Amino acid sequence: MRSVFSISAIAMSLMLTASAHAGPDDSDGAITPYRPSVSSPAQLPLAGQLELELGGLSTHSDQARRHSMPYQLKLAFSQEWGLLVGGELLVLANDGAGQLDRGFGDTSLVLKRAFIVSEDTAFGLELSSKLPTAAKAIGSGRADYEMNGIFSKDIGALHMDLNLNLTRLGVAEQDSSHMQSGLSSSFSLPINEHWGATAEWAGSRRSGTKAQGQALLALSYSPSKRLTMDFGVAKGLTTASPDCALFAGLVLPLARLW
C-alpha cells in the first residue's frame, strides 16, 4: 500500500510543480493532449515541440492489483508526421496470492501519419511496436505490433475520436489467436474555459478468449494552453476486463526543438 501512495504522491507533485510554472495567459506553444482516453486523436502536436504525458494508474481485478506510472513523449516533425515513445516508468503488480513484482514496463514506439481534411476533420494512421523492456513477470517478454486507424471530428464544441486497430501479439494462450482487434470511441466536451469532460467506450476481441471492454469518465483542468491535468475512473464491462481503474496525469511541453 505504501508503494501505491508513493506513485500517487509523485504524480501529484509533478502536477503541482507544472501548475506553478504555467501562466494563465501563456498560450504560445499550445499542447495536444492524448490522455487520458485509450483512443488517440488524428491530429499531431505542434511541430518541433516535445511534449510529455505522465500519470499514475491503479487497476484491480478480483484480488489482483496493478499500479503504474505511464508516460509518453510526443514529437511531430510536421503537421503530417510524428513519433511517439511511451511505456511505464514503474510497475507494481500484486497477483493477490502474495507475489509482488516491480520494475520498468514495456516500451512502445509509434510512427504516426495525420491526414488533415479540414480544420475540424482529420484521419490518422499509427504503426507501432511494443518492445519487451519489462521483466517477464510484468510484461509478456515478446514484441507486439499494431496498426491503428483514426477518425477525428469536431461537432460544434464536441470532439470525437474513433479508433479501429489490429494487433499481432507476440505471446498468446494455447488455442487462442495471436491477432487481436480493438475498437474505441472517445468524446470530449469543454465545460468552461478551464474544465473539460471526457467519456469513452473501448473494447477488444481475440479468437479463443473472452472479449474485453471498459467505459471511462474523466475530468480535465487546463490552467493554460501549455498544461492540462486530468483524473478519472474506468469500469470493466466484461468478466475478462479489470474491475476498476483510477488514474490521474498531466500533459505539458518539455522543449521547443525547432
Protein Blocks (a to p, Z undefined) as FASTA:
>chain_A
ZZmmmmmmmmmmmmmmmmmmmcfklmghpacdfbfcfbdcfbdcdehiacddddddddde
hjbccddddddddddfbfkbccdddddfbdcddehnopaceddddddddddddddfblmb
ccdddddddddfbcfklmnopacddddddddddehjbccdddddddddfbdcehiafbdc
dddddddddfblmbccdddddddddehiacdddddddddddfbfkbccdddddddfbfkb
cfbdcdddddddfbdfZZ
